[in-house]
Amino acid sequence: MAIRKKSNKNPPLLSHEFVLQNHADIVSCLAMLFLLGLMFEITAKAAIVFVALQYNVTRPATEEQATESASLYSYGFKDLATVFFYMLVAIIIHAIIQEYVLDKINRRMHFSKTKHSKFNESGQLSAFYLLACIWGTFILVSEDYISDPTILWRAYPHNLMTFQMKFFYISQLAYWLHALPELYFQKTKKEDIPRQLVYIGLYLFHIAGAYLLNLNHLGLVLLVLHYFVEFLFHISRLFYFSDEKYQKGFSVWAVLFVLGRLLTLILSVLTVGFGLARAENQKLDFSTGNFNVLAVRIAVLASICITQAFMMWKFINFQLRRWREHSAFQAPPVKRKPVMTKGRSSRKGTENGVNGAVTSNGADSPRNRKEKSS
């Protein structure tokens, strides 16, 4: 009597889903503790630091502005607790998208391990980029950034933010911080970890820099511009994984990527190099959050230019690799005619060879001769 063995189909996916479900439950319980802390008077003061935005400043109404007083926010050390809480929220949302959307698509498409990880990465990032781009555009429109570009440098330092502006930056920092533990939760390959650590570090460095240096207006515009271009890339990669015929999206992304880098440099030089350089107050003052001094301006422009140059270098290498792969795929096989010796072709050599790869005297093809010589 034959014993039927249990099927062990796709064990990596099953273990991967178990790890995701396990860590999502733990993080959900931890986030619920902070929310439950708001219900009790003893723990409410500590819990509200994690859940609600801190450093609220009420600006009284003036005749020029609206009759109602405006509620604005500054930043401080307590923001670290708020970022930590929303990092837990980002982990939970990440697990929900992975379990209820991406894993179901992966089961239907039967991707390989390489495509499986890249599909998950693009699926998560495309959802984030789309949401952040829409949210950032809404802030730009509501605060008249588009109609008046001088707001990027006028009345610096921008040490007071609206609720939407501060919550946007808190959410950005929380999302990119959550990407660090996700490297473990998602069982990322060792060879992919350095690449992901680089772009996670660049995001955290620039977002935190714009937030702490009170360049939140410029940072918001550059983030929306960058996120829109990155969304096109990852959504194009998702379509490419579903069907390799969909490659036109990469061509559109390539054009917009170059334009995005140029616009980033133009806006940065215009704001930091010209707008802030001509401001009257150019003294370093930590109490008011004024960092408009020459050394800081040079450091900001240098970091932006170096990052844009690094991205262009990666982009050029990516395009060259795609061009080589496309050329190798499109190149037809070279057919060589059989060599004629003494007025007749060597029938034996033609029968033994393939497409004329072996000559009439039994010598090796050029490829084989090259291998032997090496």
Secondary structure as GFF3:
##gff-version 3
##sequence-region A 1 374
A	DSSP	alpha_helix	11	37	.	.	.	ID=ss1
A	DSSP	alpha_helix	41	51	.	.	.	ID=ss2
A	DSSP	beta_strand	56	59	.	.	.	ID=ss3
A	DSSP	beta_strand	70	73	.	.	.	ID=ss4
A	DSSP	alpha_helix	79	97	.	.	.	ID=ss5
A	DSSP	pi_helix	98	102	.	.	.	ID=ss6
A	DSSP	alpha_helix	103	109	.	.	.	ID=ss7
A	DSSP	alpha_helix	113	142	.	.	.	ID=ss8
A	DSSP	three_ten_helix	149	152	.	.	.	ID=ss9
A	DSSP	alpha_helix	163	185	.	.	.	ID=ss10
A	DSSP	alpha_helix	193	212	.	.	.	ID=ss11
A	DSSP	alpha_helix	216	242	.	.	.	ID=ss12
A	DSSP	alpha_helix	248	268	.	.	.	ID=ss13
A	DSSP	pi_helix	269	275	.	.	.	ID=ss14
A	DSSP	alpha_helix	294	330	.	.	.	ID=ss15
A	DSSP	beta_strand	340	341	.	.	.	ID=ss16
A	DSSP	beta_strand	344	345	.	.	.	ID=ss17
A	DSSP	alpha_helix	347	352	.	.	.	ID=ss18
A	DSSP	alpha_helix	366	373	.	.	.	ID=ss19
###
